[in-house]
Each structure stands twice: as structure tokens, then as C-alpha cells.
Amino acid sequence: MATTITAHLTSRHDRWRLFVLLPGPVADWPEHDLGTGDVPTIRERSRALNALGYVFTDDAEWSWTEPTLRPNDPDARAYLIASIEVREAAEARG
């Protein structure tokens, strides 16, 4: 059975970044910069994951959250985080 890992898509400071959460330092996590603009399409996110060596797990769906740096402040600017389960592309090929 393939090991699942969580990937996150974030938007901070008007830039979209996709990264794969791995054990160890954050600096070692695979990351792809998707640039600025609209929310990247599912196809764009999939291509970015593929470039990092990962694929979506079967029936995986994106889950979105909208945190702020000041949770009790209704005027605080929110940012988006999307999560999805992925696995290494080599494991997906069997």
C-alpha cells in the first residue's frame, strides 16, 4: 500500500505555492511556485505535483481553509490553504 502524504496549496502575499509536507525541516519540503493571479486550476496543481514527483491519491479532493494571523480579529486579512492527499508518483506506478 502506498504511503499518503499531505500537499498544501497556499496563497500569501498574492503568490500561490504548492508544497508537500514531509518529515524533517520545512526547508526540505518539495515546493512549486505557481505565481500570482487566480486560483490555479486543478490541472495546474496536478502538473505542479507531478513536477515534484507526486500524484493525487484515488478519489482525493481538495479541502479549503481560511485562517488569519489574528483569529479573534474580524478585520484581519485571511489567506487560503488547500490540502489534498498525495503519494509519490513512483508508488502510483506500482
N, CA, C and O atoms as a GROMACS GRO file, in nm:
protein
  376
    1MET      N    1   0.085  -0.119   0.000
    1MET     CA    2   0.000   0.000   0.000
    1MET      C    3   0.089   0.125   0.000
    1MET      O    4   0.186   0.133   0.076
    2ALA      N    5   0.057   0.220  -0.084
    2ALA     CA    6   0.134   0.343  -0.096
    2ALA      C    7   0.110   0.434   0.025
    2ALA      O    8  -0.001   0.443   0.077
    3THR      N    9   0.215   0.499   0.067
    3THR     CA   10   0.207   0.593   0.177
    3THR      C   11   0.147   0.723   0.128
    3THR      O   12   0.190   0.777   0.026
    4THR      N   13   0.047   0.775   0.201
    4THR     CA   14  -0.010   0.903   0.162
    4THR      C   15   0.055   1.015   0.240
    4THR      O   16   0.096   0.999   0.355
    5ILE      N   17   0.064   1.127   0.176
    5ILE     CA   18   0.128   1.246   0.229
    5ILE      C   19   0.034   1.362   0.199
    5ILE      O   20  -0.041   1.357   0.102
    6THR      N   21   0.037   1.466   0.279
    6THR     CA   22  -0.047   1.582   0.254
    6THR      C   23   0.030   1.687   0.174
    6THR      O   24   0.146   1.718   0.204
    7ALA      N   25  -0.036   1.741   0.073
    7ALA     CA   26   0.017   1.854  -0.002
    7ALA      C   27  -0.071   1.974   0.029
    7ALA      O   28  -0.192   1.961   0.050
    8HIS      N   29  -0.009   2.091   0.033
    8HIS     CA   30  -0.083   2.215   0.058
    8HIS      C   31  -0.060   2.313  -0.056
    8HIS      O   32   0.049   2.324  -0.112
    9LEU      N   33  -0.167   2.384  -0.087
    9LEU     CA   34  -0.162   2.497  -0.179
    9LEU      C   35  -0.193   2.619  -0.094
    9LEU      O   36  -0.297   2.622  -0.028
   10THR      N   37  -0.106   2.718  -0.095
   10THR     CA   38  -0.129   2.837  -0.013
   10THR      C   39  -0.122   2.963  -0.099
   10THR      O   40  -0.058   2.967  -0.204
   11SER      N   41  -0.191   3.064  -0.049
   11SER     CA   42  -0.185   3.196  -0.110
   11SER      C   43  -0.152   3.295   0.000
   11SER      O   44  -0.235   3.323   0.086
   12ARG      N   45  -0.031   3.347  -0.005
   12ARG     CA   46   0.010   3.453   0.087
   12ARG      C   47   0.084   3.556   0.007
   12ARG      O   48   0.164   3.525  -0.081
   13HIS      N   49   0.058   3.678   0.040
   13HIS     CA   50   0.123   3.789  -0.030
   13HIS      C   51   0.099   3.778  -0.180
   13HIS      O   52   0.186   3.810  -0.261
   14ASP      N   53  -0.023   3.732  -0.217
   14ASP     CA   54  -0.068   3.724  -0.356
   14ASP      C   55   0.012   3.627  -0.442
   14ASP      O   56   0.011   3.638  -0.565
   15ARG      N   57   0.082   3.531  -0.381
   15ARG     CA   58   0.154   3.427  -0.455
   15ARG      C   59   0.098   3.291  -0.417
   15ARG      O   60   0.069   3.266  -0.300
   16TRP      N   61   0.082   3.204  -0.515
   16TRP     CA   62   0.036   3.068  -0.491
   16TRP      C   63   0.157   2.975  -0.485
   16TRP      O   64   0.241   2.975  -0.575
   17ARG      N   65   0.164   2.896  -0.378
   17ARG     CA   66   0.272   2.798  -0.361
   17ARG      C   67   0.210   2.663  -0.330
   17ARG      O   68   0.113   2.653  -0.256
   18LEU      N   69   0.266   2.560  -0.389
   18LEU     CA   70   0.224   2.424  -0.360
   18LEU      C   71   0.343   2.353  -0.297
   18LEU      O   72   0.454   2.358  -0.351
   19PHE      N   73   0.322   2.287  -0.185
   19PHE     CA   74   0.432   2.214  -0.123
   19PHE      C   75   0.381   2.085  -0.061
   19PHE      O   76   0.263   2.071  -0.029
   20VAL      N   77   0.474   1.990  -0.046
   20VAL     CA   78   0.443   1.857   0.008
   20VAL      C   79   0.506   1.848   0.147
   20VAL      O   80   0.626   1.867   0.164
   21LEU      N   81   0.421   1.820   0.246
   21LEU     CA   82   0.466   1.812   0.384
   21LEU      C   83   0.537   1.679   0.409
   21LEU      O   84   0.474   1.573   0.404
   22LEU      N   85   0.665   1.685   0.436
   22LEU     CA   86   0.744   1.566   0.464
   22LEU      C   87   0.804   1.576   0.604
   22LEU      O   88   0.818   1.686   0.658
   23PRO      N   89   0.841   1.462   0.662
   23PRO     CA   90   0.912   1.469   0.791
   23PRO      C   91   1.043   1.547   0.772
   23PRO      O   92   1.106   1.540   0.667
   24GLY      N   93   1.081   1.618   0.874
   24GLY     CA   94   1.205   1.693   0.867
   24GLY      C   95   1.181   1.842   0.851
   24GLY      O   96   1.067   1.889   0.858
   25PRO      N   97   1.288   1.916   0.830
   25PRO     CA   98   1.279   2.062   0.821
   25PRO      C   99   1.194   2.111   0.706
   25PRO      O  100   1.194   2.053   0.598
   26VAL      N  101   1.122   2.219   0.730
   26VAL     CA  102   1.037   2.281   0.628
   26VAL      C  103   1.120   2.316   0.504
   26VAL      O  104   1.071   2.306   0.392
   27ALA      N  105   1.242   2.356   0.525
   27ALA     CA  106   1.328   2.394   0.413
   27ALA      C  107   1.351   2.278   0.316
   27ALA      O  108   1.388   2.300   0.200
   28ASP      N  109   1.329   2.154   0.360
   28ASP     CA  110   1.349   2.036   0.274
   28ASP      C  111   1.222   1.992   0.202
   28ASP      O  112   1.228   1.899   0.122
   29TRP      N  113   1.108   2.056   0.228
   29TRP     CA  114   0.984   2.016   0.164
   29TRP      C  115   0.987   2.052   0.016
   29TRP      O  116   1.028   2.162  -0.020
   30PRO      N  117   0.945   1.959  -0.071
   30PRO     CA  118   0.935   1.994  -0.214
   30PRO      C  119   0.833   2.106  -0.232
   30PRO      O  120   0.726   2.104  -0.172
   31GLU      N  121   0.868   2.202  -0.316
   31GLU     CA  122   0.782   2.320  -0.333
   31GLU      C  123   0.780   2.364  -0.478
   31GLU      O  124   0.879   2.352  -0.550
   32HIS      N  125   0.665   2.417  -0.520
   32HIS     CA  126   0.650   2.471  -0.655
   32HIS      C  127   0.578   2.605  -0.647
   32HIS      O  128   0.471   2.614  -0.586
   33ASP      N  129   0.634   2.709  -0.706
   33ASP     CA  130   0.573   2.841  -0.709
   33ASP      C  131   0.483   2.849  -0.831
   33ASP      O  132   0.529   2.833  -0.945
   34LEU      N  133   0.353   2.873  -0.807
   34LEU     CA  134   0.256   2.881  -0.916
   34LEU      C  135   0.228   3.025  -0.957
   34LEU      O  136   0.139   3.050  -1.038
   35GLY      N  137   0.302   3.119  -0.902
   35GLY     CA  138   0.289   3.258  -0.942
   35GLY      C  139   0.170   3.330  -0.880
   35GLY      O  140   0.114   3.286  -0.780
   36THR      N  141   0.135   3.442  -0.940
   36THR     CA  142   0.027   3.526  -0.890
   36THR      C  143  -0.096   3.508  -0.979
   36THR      O  144  -0.090   3.445  -1.084
   37GLY      N  145  -0.207   3.564  -0.935
   37GLY     CA  146  -0.329   3.561  -1.016
   37GLY      C  147  -0.437   3.478  -0.952
   37GLY      O  148  -0.441   3.460  -0.830
   38ASP      N  149  -0.526   3.428  -1.037
   38ASP     CA  150  -0.640   3.349  -0.990
   38ASP      C  151  -0.594   3.218  -0.927
   38ASP      O  152  -0.478   3.178  -0.940
   39VAL      N  153  -0.686   3.154  -0.859
   39VAL     CA  154  -0.658   3.024  -0.800
   39VAL      C  155  -0.613   2.929  -0.912
   39VAL      O  156  -0.682   2.918  -1.013
   40PRO      N  157  -0.499   2.862  -0.896
   40PRO     CA  158  -0.455   2.768  -1.000
   40PRO      C  159  -0.561   2.659  -1.022
   40PRO      O  160  -0.625   2.612  -0.928
   41THR      N  161  -0.578   2.620  -1.147
   41THR     CA  162  -0.674   2.515  -1.180
   41THR      C  163  -0.628   2.382  -1.124
   41THR      O  164  -0.512   2.366  -1.086
   42ILE      N  165  -0.719   2.287  -1.118
   42ILE     CA  166  -0.682   2.153  -1.072
   42ILE      C  167  -0.575   2.094  -1.162
   42ILE      O  168  -0.483   2.029  -1.114
   43ARG      N  169  -0.585   2.117  -1.292
   43ARG     CA  170  -0.483   2.068  -1.386
   43ARG      C  171  -0.347   2.132  -1.356
   43ARG      O  172  -0.245   2.062  -1.358
   44GLU      N  173  -0.344   2.262  -1.330
   44GLU     CA  174  -0.217   2.329  -1.297
   44GLU      C  175  -0.158   2.274  -1.167
   44GLU      O  176  -0.037   2.254  -1.157
   45ARG      N  177  -0.244   2.250  -1.069
   45ARG     CA  178  -0.197   2.192  -0.943
   45ARG      C  179  -0.144   2.051  -0.964
   45ARG      O  180  -0.042   2.013  -0.906
   46SER      N  181  -0.213   1.974  -1.046
   46SER     CA  182  -0.170   1.837  -1.075
   46SER      C  183  -0.034   1.838  -1.144
   46SER      O  184   0.054   1.758  -1.110
   47ARG      N  185  -0.015   1.926  -1.241
   47ARG     CA  186   0.114   1.936  -1.312
   47ARG      C  187   0.226   1.976  -1.216
   47ARG      O  188   0.337   1.924  -1.225
   48ALA      N  189   0.196   2.068  -1.125
   48ALA     CA  190   0.297   2.110  -1.028
   48ALA      C  191   0.336   1.993  -0.938
   48ALA      O  192   0.454   1.972  -0.911
   49LEU      N  193   0.237   1.917  -0.892
   49LEU     CA  194   0.265   1.799  -0.810
   49LEU      C  195   0.346   1.697  -0.888
   49LEU      O  196   0.442   1.640  -0.835
   50ASN      N  197   0.310   1.674  -1.014
   50ASN     CA  198   0.385   1.580  -1.098
   50ASN      C  199   0.530   1.623  -1.112
   50ASN      O  200   0.621   1.540  -1.108
   51ALA      N  201   0.552   1.754  -1.129
   51ALA     CA  202   0.689   1.806  -1.141
   51ALA      C  203   0.770   1.780  -1.014
   51ALA      O  204   0.892   1.768  -1.019
   52LEU      N  205   0.700   1.772  -0.901
   52LEU     CA  206   0.766   1.743  -0.773
   52LEU      C  207   0.778   1.593  -0.747
   52LEU      O  208   0.841   1.552  -0.649
   53GLY      N  209   0.718   1.511  -0.834
   53GLY     CA  210   0.726   1.367  -0.818
   53GLY      C  211   0.611   1.304  -0.742
   53GLY      O  212   0.625   1.195  -0.687
   54TYR      N  213   0.496   1.373  -0.738
   54TYR     CA  214   0.379   1.325  -0.663
   54TYR      C  215   0.255   1.326  -0.750
   54TYR      O  216   0.248   1.397  -0.851
   55VAL      N  217   0.157   1.246  -0.710
   55VAL     CA  218   0.026   1.240  -0.777
   55VAL      C  219  -0.083   1.240  -0.671
   55VAL      O  220  -0.059   1.207  -0.555
   56PHE      N  221  -0.203   1.279  -0.712
   56PHE     CA  222  -0.318   1.271  -0.621
   56PHE      C  223  -0.346   1.125  -0.587
   56PHE      O  224  -0.323   1.037  -0.669
   57THR      N  225  -0.394   1.099  -0.466
   57THR     CA  226  -0.441   0.965  -0.433
   57THR      C  227  -0.577   0.945  -0.499
   57THR      O  228  -0.642   1.041  -0.539
   58ASP      N  229  -0.620   0.819  -0.509
   58ASP     CA  230  -0.751   0.790  -0.568
   58ASP      C  231  -0.861   0.860  -0.490
   58ASP      O  232  -0.861   0.859  -0.367
   59ASP      N  233  -0.953   0.921  -0.561
   59ASP     CA  234  -1.069   0.989  -0.502
   59ASP      C  235  -1.033   1.105  -0.409
   59ASP      O  236  -1.115   1.145  -0.327
   60ALA      N  237  -0.913   1.158  -0.420
   60ALA     CA  238  -0.873   1.272  -0.335
   60ALA      C  239  -0.948   1.397  -0.377
   60ALA      O  240  -0.972   1.420  -0.496
   61GLU      N  241  -0.984   1.478  -0.280
   61GLU     CA  242  -1.049   1.606  -0.305
   61GLU      C  243  -0.979   1.715  -0.226
   61GLU      O  244  -0.928   1.691  -0.117
   62TRP      N  245  -0.977   1.833  -0.282
   62TRP     CA  246  -0.917   1.947  -0.214
   62TRP      C  247  -1.007   1.992  -0.100
   62TRP      O  248  -1.129   2.000  -0.115
   63SER      N  249  -0.946   2.022   0.013
   63SER     CA  250  -1.015   2.075   0.130
   63SER      C  251  -0.957   2.215   0.156
   63SER      O  252  -0.836   2.231   0.164
   64TRP      N  253  -1.045   2.316   0.168
   64TRP     CA  254  -1.001   2.455   0.182
   64TRP      C  255  -1.026   2.508   0.323
   64TRP      O  256  -1.129   2.480   0.383
   65THR      N  257  -0.929   2.586   0.374
   65THR     CA  258  -0.946   2.659   0.500
   65THR      C  259  -0.906   2.804   0.475
   65THR      O  260  -0.839   2.836   0.377
   66GLU      N  261  -0.948   2.889   0.566
   66GLU     CA  262  -0.927   3.033   0.550
   66GLU      C  263  -0.881   3.094   0.682
   66GLU      O  264  -0.955   3.170   0.745
   67PRO      N  265  -0.758   3.062   0.726
   67PRO     CA  266  -0.710   3.116   0.855
   67PRO      C  267  -0.666   3.262   0.844
   67PRO      O  268  -0.650   3.316   0.735
   68THR      N  269  -0.649   3.323   0.959
   68THR     CA  270  -0.592   3.457   0.968
   68THR      C  271  -0.476   3.453   1.067
   68THR      O  272  -0.464   3.359   1.145
   69LEU      N  273  -0.395   3.553   1.063
   69LEU     CA  274  -0.285   3.562   1.160
   69LEU      C  275  -0.335   3.610   1.296
   69LEU      O  276  -0.266   3.595   1.397
   70ARG      N  277  -0.455   3.668   1.298
   70ARG     CA  278  -0.517   3.714   1.423
   70ARG      C  279  -0.659   3.657   1.429
   70ARG      O  280  -0.754   3.726   1.391
   71PRO      N  281  -0.675   3.533   1.477
   71PRO     CA  282  -0.804   3.463   1.471
   71PRO      C  283  -0.922   3.536   1.536
   71PRO      O  284  -1.036   3.516   1.492
   72ASN      N  285  -0.900   3.616   1.635
   72ASN     CA  286  -1.011   3.684   1.704
   72ASN      C  287  -1.041   3.822   1.649
   72ASN      O  288  -1.124   3.895   1.704
   73ASP      N  289  -0.975   3.859   1.540
   73ASP     CA  290  -0.993   3.991   1.479
   73ASP      C  291  -1.072   3.976   1.348
   73ASP      O  292  -1.017   3.927   1.249
   74PRO      N  293  -1.200   4.018   1.347
   74PRO     CA  294  -1.280   4.001   1.226
   74PRO      C  295  -1.231   4.086   1.108
   74PRO      O  296  -1.274   4.065   0.995
   75ASP      N  297  -1.143   4.183   1.134
   75ASP     CA  298  -1.090   4.266   1.027
   75ASP      C  299  -0.955   4.215   0.975
   75ASP      O  300  -0.899   4.273   0.882
   76ALA      N  301  -0.904   4.108   1.035
   76ALA     CA  302  -0.774   4.054   0.992
   76ALA      C  303  -0.786   3.992   0.852
   76ALA      O  304  -0.887   3.929   0.819
   77ARG      N  305  -0.686   4.012   0.773
   77ARG     CA  306  -0.684   3.957   0.637
   77ARG      C  307  -0.666   3.805   0.644
   77ARG      O  308  -0.576   3.756   0.712
   78ALA      N  309  -0.749   3.734   0.573
   78ALA     CA  310  -0.740   3.588   0.567
   78ALA      C  311  -0.652   3.546   0.450
   78ALA      O  312  -0.634   3.621   0.354
   79TYR      N  313  -0.598   3.428   0.461
   79TYR     CA  314  -0.528   3.368   0.348
   79TYR      C  315  -0.583   3.228   0.328
   79TYR      O  316  -0.643   3.171   0.420
   80LEU      N  317  -0.563   3.172   0.211
   80LEU     CA  318  -0.621   3.043   0.178
   80LEU      C  319  -0.517   2.932   0.188
   80LEU      O  320  -0.402   2.949   0.150
   81ILE      N  321  -0.562   2.817   0.240
   81ILE     CA  322  -0.481   2.696   0.240
   81ILE      C  323  -0.571   2.582   0.191
   81ILE      O  324  -0.679   2.559   0.246
   82ALA      N  325  -0.526   2.514   0.090
   82ALA     CA  326  -0.596   2.395   0.040
   82ALA      C  327  -0.508   2.274   0.068
   82ALA      O  328  -0.386   2.282   0.056
   83SER      N  329  -0.570   2.163   0.103
   83SER     CA  330  -0.496   2.041   0.132
   83SER      C  331  -0.552   1.926   0.050
   83SER      O  332  -0.671   1.924   0.017
   84ILE      N  333  -0.465   1.832   0.017
   84ILE     CA  334  -0.506   1.711  -0.055
   84ILE      C  335  -0.406   1.601  -0.025
   84ILE      O  336  -0.288   1.626   0.000
   85GLU      N  337  -0.455   1.479  -0.026
   85GLU     CA  338  -0.367   1.364  -0.004
   85GLU      C  339  -0.300   1.325  -0.137
   85GLU      O  340  -0.366   1.317  -0.241
   86VAL      N  341  -0.169   1.301  -0.131
   86VAL     CA  342  -0.091   1.262  -0.248
   86VAL      C  343  -0.003   1.144  -0.212
   86VAL      O  344   0.007   1.104  -0.096
   87ARG      N  345   0.061   1.089  -0.312
   87ARG     CA  346   0.162   0.984  -0.291
   87ARG      C  347   0.270   1.004  -0.395
   87ARG      O  348   0.252   1.074  -0.495
   88GLU      N  349   0.383   0.941  -0.371
   88GLU     CA  350   0.492   0.952  -0.467
   88GLU      C  351   0.449   0.890  -0.599
   88GLU      O  352   0.383   0.786  -0.601
   89ALA      N  353   0.486   0.953  -0.708
   89ALA     CA  354   0.446   0.905  -0.840
   89ALA      C  355   0.501   0.764  -0.865
   89ALA      O  356   0.433   0.683  -0.928
   90ALA      N  357   0.621   0.733  -0.819
   90ALA     CA  358   0.679   0.601  -0.839
   90ALA      C  359   0.594   0.493  -0.773
   90ALA      O  360   0.581   0.384  -0.828
   91GLU      N  361   0.535   0.522  -0.655
   91GLU     CA  362   0.448   0.426  -0.586
   91GLU      C  363   0.318   0.407  -0.663
   91GLU      O  364   0.261   0.298  -0.663
   92ALA      N  365   0.271   0.512  -0.728
   92ALA     CA  366   0.145   0.504  -0.801
   92ALA      C  367   0.158   0.413  -0.922
   92ALA      O  368   0.060   0.351  -0.965
   93ARG      N  369   0.279   0.405  -0.977
   93ARG     CA  370   0.301   0.318  -1.094
   93ARG      C  371   0.314   0.172  -1.054
   93ARG      O  372   0.306   0.082  -1.138
   94GLY      N  373   0.335   0.148  -0.923
   94GLY     CA  374   0.341   0.012  -0.876
   94GLY      C  375   0.478  -0.043  -0.878
   94GLY      O  376   0.498  -0.158  -0.840
   0.00000   0.00000   0.00000
